[in-house]
Amino acid sequence: MFVTGISRPAQDDPIASNYQVFFLSIIVDRANDRVIDATCNMASDMTKDFIHSLLVGHDLAKDMEEMVAVIRRRFFGLAQKALIVALKDAHNRYMMVKRG
C-alpha cells in the first residue's frame, strides 16, 4: 500500500524555498504493516537515503513512538519537526484505510 503524509516546513528550511509542503511517501506491506520503502522531497539524495534508512523495516501500525524517537535521536536536519508531523500524518492515513 502507498500512503503519504504532509506537513509545512519551517521558513528557514531550504525545502520551503522549493516547495510549499514537505511530503513523505511510504510503501507498506499491508500483510504485516512493515515499511518496505520511503522517500520524501528533501533537497539532497543523501538526506532522502538517510530518512529511508530510519523508517524501513518498522511496523507503521505499532512502532510510531519508536520511529519518532529514532528520528529525534538521529536526524538533526532543519526538517526534523516536518518529518515527524508528516510521518504521523501518513500513519493516520494508513490506519484509516486499514480500519475502513
C-alpha positions, 0 to 999 in steps of 0.5 A, a space after each residue: 500500500 502507498 500512503 503519504 503524509 504532509 506537513 509545512 516546513 519551517 521558513 528557514 528550511 531550504 525545502 520551503 524555498 522549493 516547495 510549499 509542503 514537505 511530503 513523505 511517501 511510504 510503501 507498506 506491506 499491508 500483510 504485516 504493516 512493515 515499511 518496505 520503502 520511503 522517500 520524501 522531497 528533501 533537497 539532497 539524495 543523501 538526506 532522502 537515503 538517510 530518512 529511508 534508512 530510519 523508517 524501513 523495516 518498522 511496523 507503521 501500525 505499532 512502532 510510531 513512538 519508536 520511529 519518532 524517537 529514532 528520528 529525534 535521536 538521529 536526524 538533526 536536519 532543519 526538517 526534523 519537526 516536518 518529518 515527524 508531523 508528516 510521518 504521523 500524518 501518513 500513519 493516520 492515513 494508513 490506519 484509516 484505510 486499514 480500519 475502513 
